[in-house]
Amino acid sequence: MSTARTTSKSSERSPVELLSPALLAKLERLELVSRKIFRGRLKGERRSRRKGQSVEFADFRNYVPGDDLRFIDWNLYARLDKLFLKLFMEEEDLHFYALIDASGSMDFGEPSKLHYAKQQAAALGFVGLCRADRVRLEVLGASRAHPAPTLRGRQSMWRMQEYLSGIEADFNVPLVSGVRDFCLRNSGKGIVILISDLMDKSGFDAALRLLVAQQMDVYVIHLLSPEELNPEIAGDLKLVDSEDGDIAEVTASRPLLDKYKQTLASFINGARDFCARRGLVYILANTENSVETLVANYLRQRGLVR
């Protein structure tokens, strides 16, 4: 489906903090979880499924020539006359990337989809910062005009919020161009979250294929506002595309709204099926629901946080 971005500018510019103190307190107890094993560069605060060399015992394995003799369990050798190596839980850091669509169509709804996207990125980014993960939040298509910092540690919370607060919906680049730019500059493994309404006249398929090729743990959070999911409009309307200025004049009638809902359902199902076939996690998010609900319920159920 090729979907035009037919939205109008929202006047919403909320001056409040992106995350409330109550929500931050709840997020502190969570951690990001990858479905894949990635080798980090630095020691972090998470338990790895890979065995390593730390202070907490995990298991034994048979000794093979070349193993470090310091980790042989000599007590077991005395009892069994066999050499066993002690294994320990390794702690590792994780790359976390949040890709934010800041095109014109995201500036729609109350609160706007962009504001909701920034809240979502801030919530997951804060979880990563609390676990000493490397966090990078990026605006699609804004790598030069709005360079994204790489953050680590909870002391970076204010830098993250400052960066997010400066984002506005004026980066009207094709979805595939923004994702391609990210893929060319970031070869690290980890978790990547694409937060977008996926509305692009050229479609979303090519952009998502690029993320698949990165071999990262990919989540797609598909944002739609209540007004888009269930529009309540009537009469003669002039729709102006918020990104390229295309104009369409329509008469809102029951048959037209029914057709719109059928097209929207096809669009959503197409995105969900595309992700399911390629191992991406798809989550449809109604901006009417709180960010806390999305993180604590939907994202926990899909295994991103625990």
C-alpha positions in Angstrom: 0.0 0.0 0.0 1.2 3.5 -0.8 0.0 5.8 1.9 0.1 9.6 1.6 0.7 11.7 4.7 -2.4 13.8 4.7 -2.2 15.5 8.1 -2.2 19.0 9.4 0.2 20.7 11.7 -0.5 20.3 15.4 -0.2 23.3 17.7 0.9 20.9 20.6 4.2 21.9 22.0 4.1 20.5 25.6 6.5 22.3 27.9 6.2 19.5 30.5 9.0 16.9 31.2 8.9 13.9 28.9 8.8 11.4 31.8 7.2 11.9 35.2 9.2 11.2 38.4 6.7 8.3 39.2 7.3 6.7 35.8 11.1 7.1 36.1 10.9 5.3 39.5 9.2 2.3 37.8 11.5 2.3 34.8 14.6 2.1 37.1 13.5 -1.5 38.0 13.5 -2.6 34.3 16.2 -3.7 31.9 16.3 -4.1 28.1 16.5 -7.6 26.8 17.9 -8.7 23.5 16.7 -11.9 21.7 20.2 -12.3 20.4 23.7 -12.5 21.9 25.9 -9.6 21.1 29.4 -9.0 22.3 29.7 -5.6 23.9 32.8 -3.5 24.2 32.6 -2.7 27.9 31.5 -4.3 31.1 27.9 -3.3 31.9 25.3 -4.2 34.5 23.5 -7.0 32.7 23.8 -10.7 32.9 24.9 -12.3 29.6 23.7 -15.7 28.3 27.4 -16.1 27.3 29.7 -17.5 30.0 32.7 -15.4 30.9 35.0 -14.5 33.7 33.5 -12.5 36.6 32.8 -13.3 40.2 29.5 -15.2 40.1 29.8 -18.9 39.4 27.6 -20.3 36.6 28.7 -23.8 35.6 31.5 -26.3 34.8 32.9 -27.7 31.6 35.7 -30.1 30.7 39.2 -28.8 30.5 40.8 -28.7 27.0 44.4 -27.9 26.3 45.0 -24.1 26.1 42.4 -23.2 28.8 43.5 -20.8 31.6 44.8 -23.0 34.4 43.7 -20.4 37.0 40.0 -21.5 36.5 40.5 -25.2 37.0 38.6 -26.5 40.0 41.3 -28.4 41.8 38.9 -29.7 44.5 36.9 -31.6 41.8 40.2 -32.8 40.3 41.1 -34.3 43.7 37.7 -36.0 44.0 37.2 -37.2 40.4 40.7 -37.2 38.9 39.4 -35.1 36.0 40.0 -31.6 35.1 37.0 -29.2 35.0 37.0 -25.5 34.3 34.8 -23.1 36.3 32.6 -20.8 34.3 31.2 -17.5 35.6 28.3 -15.3 34.5 29.6 -12.5 32.3 28.2 -9.0 32.5 28.0 -7.0 29.3 26.8 -3.8 27.9 24.3 -3.5 25.1 23.8 -1.1 22.1 20.4 0.5 22.1 19.2 2.6 19.2 15.9 4.5 18.9 15.1 5.8 15.4 12.5 8.6 15.6 10.5 9.6 12.6 10.2 13.4 12.8 8.4 14.0 9.5 5.5 16.3 9.1 2.8 13.6 9.5 4.2 12.9 13.0 3.1 16.4 14.1 -0.6 15.3 14.4 -2.9 14.5 17.3 -3.2 15.6 20.9 -0.6 14.8 22.1 1.2 14.6 18.8 2.6 11.4 17.5 6.1 13.0 17.7 5.7 13.9 21.3 4.6 10.4 22.1 7.6 9.0 20.1 9.9 11.2 22.1 8.4 10.0 25.4 8.8 6.4 24.2 12.4 6.9 23.2 13.1 8.6 26.5 11.5 5.8 28.5 13.5 3.0 26.8 16.6 5.1 26.7 16.4 5.7 30.5 16.1 2.0 31.1 19.2 1.5 29.1 21.1 4.2 30.9 20.3 2.7 34.3 21.9 -0.5 33.1 25.0 1.2 31.7 24.0 0.3 28.1 25.2 2.5 25.3 22.1 4.5 24.2 21.8 6.4 20.9 18.7 8.2 19.9 18.5 9.5 16.3 16.1 11.5 14.2 15.7 9.9 10.7 17.3 12.2 8.1 18.9 14.5 10.7 22.4 13.0 11.1 24.1 16.3 10.1 21.7 19.0 11.1 20.8 17.4 14.5 23.7 15.0 15.4 22.7 12.4 18.0 24.9 11.9 21.1 26.0 8.4 22.3 24.9 8.2 25.9 26.0 6.0 28.8 25.1 6.0 32.5 22.1 7.6 34.2 24.0 10.9 34.6 23.3 11.3 30.8 19.6 11.5 31.4 19.5 15.2 31.1 21.5 15.3 27.8 19.1 12.8 26.4 16.1 14.8 27.4 17.7 18.0 26.1 18.3 16.3 22.7 14.8 15.0 22.5 13.2 18.3 23.5 14.9 20.0 20.5 13.3 17.7 18.0 10.6 19.1 15.8 8.6 17.6 12.9 10.5 19.1 10.0 12.6 16.3 8.7 10.6 15.3 5.6 12.9 12.6 4.1 11.8 9.3 2.7 11.7 6.6 5.3 14.2 4.5 3.4 16.7 7.3 3.1 16.6 8.0 6.8 17.1 4.3 7.7 19.8 3.8 5.0 21.7 6.8 6.5 21.5 5.1 10.0 22.6 1.7 8.7 25.7 3.2 6.9 26.8 5.0 10.1 26.0 2.3 12.7 27.4 -1.1 12.2 27.3 -2.1 15.9 25.0 -4.9 17.0 22.2 -4.5 19.5 18.6 -3.5 19.8 17.1 -1.0 17.3 13.6 0.5 17.8 12.0 2.3 14.8 9.2 4.6 16.1 7.2 5.8 13.1 3.7 6.1 11.7 5.2 4.3 8.6 3.3 6.7 6.3 5.4 7.2 3.2 4.3 7.5 -0.3 7.1 5.1 -1.4 6.1 2.6 1.2 7.9 1.1 4.3 9.2 -2.2 2.8 12.6 -1.0 1.6 13.4 0.7 4.9 12.5 -2.3 7.0 14.6 -4.6 4.7 17.6 -2.5 5.4 17.1 -3.0 9.2 16.7 -6.8 8.6 20.1 -6.8 6.8 21.8 -5.2 9.8 21.2 -8.4 11.7 20.1 -6.5 14.8 17.3 -7.1 17.2 14.6 -4.9 15.5 11.3 -3.6 16.9 8.9 -1.5 14.9 6.6 0.7 17.0 3.8 1.8 14.7 2.3 5.0 16.0 -1.2 6.1 15.1 -3.4 8.7 16.8 -7.1 8.0 17.7 -8.1 10.5 15.0 -6.4 8.3 12.4 -7.7 5.1 13.8 -11.3 6.3 14.0 -11.8 9.7 12.3 -14.9 11.7 13.1 -15.2 14.0 10.1 -18.0 15.1 7.9 -18.7 17.4 5.0 -16.5 18.8 2.2 -12.9 18.8 3.1 -9.6 19.9 1.5 -6.7 17.7 2.7 -3.2 19.1 2.4 -0.3 16.7 2.6 1.9 18.0 5.4 5.1 17.0 3.7 4.8 17.7 -0.1 1.8 20.0 -0.2 -0.4 17.7 -2.3 -4.1 18.7 -2.1 -7.1 16.4 -2.3 -10.7 17.5 -2.0 -13.1 15.0 -0.6 -16.6 14.7 0.8 -16.6 12.7 4.0 -19.4 10.3 3.8 -20.2 6.9 5.5 -19.1 4.9 2.4 -15.8 6.9 2.2 -15.1 6.4 5.9 -15.8 2.7 5.6 -13.4 2.5 2.7 -10.8 4.4 4.7 -11.0 2.0 7.6 -10.6 -1.0 5.2 -7.5 0.6 3.7 -6.1 1.4 7.1 -6.7 -2.2 8.3 -4.9 -3.4 5.2 -2.0 -1.1 5.8 -1.7 -2.2 9.5 -2.0 -5.9 8.6 0.5 -5.5 5.8 3.1 -4.0 8.2 2.4 -6.6 10.8 2.8 -9.5 8.3 5.9 -8.0 6.8 7.6 -7.9 10.2 6.4 -11.3 11.3 7.8 -13.0 8.1 11.3 -11.4 8.7 11.7 -11.8 12.4 10.9 -8.2 13.4 8.7 -7.4 16.3 5.7 -5.3 15.3 3.8 -3.3 17.9 0.8 -1.1 17.0 0.6 1.8 19.5 -2.4 4.1 19.9 -1.2 7.4 21.2 -4.3 7.5 23.4 -2.6 4.9 25.6 0.0 6.0 28.1 3.7 5.4 27.5 3.7 3.6 30.8 1.1 1.1 29.5 3.1 0.6 26.3 6.3 -0.2 28.2 4.9 -2.1 31.2 2.4 -4.2 29.2 3.0 -4.5 25.5 6.8 -4.2 25.4 7.2 -6.5 28.4 4.9 -9.1 26.7 6.9 -8.9 23.5 10.2 -9.5 25.5 11.9 -6.1 25.0 11.9 -5.3 28.7 11.7 -7.3 31.9 
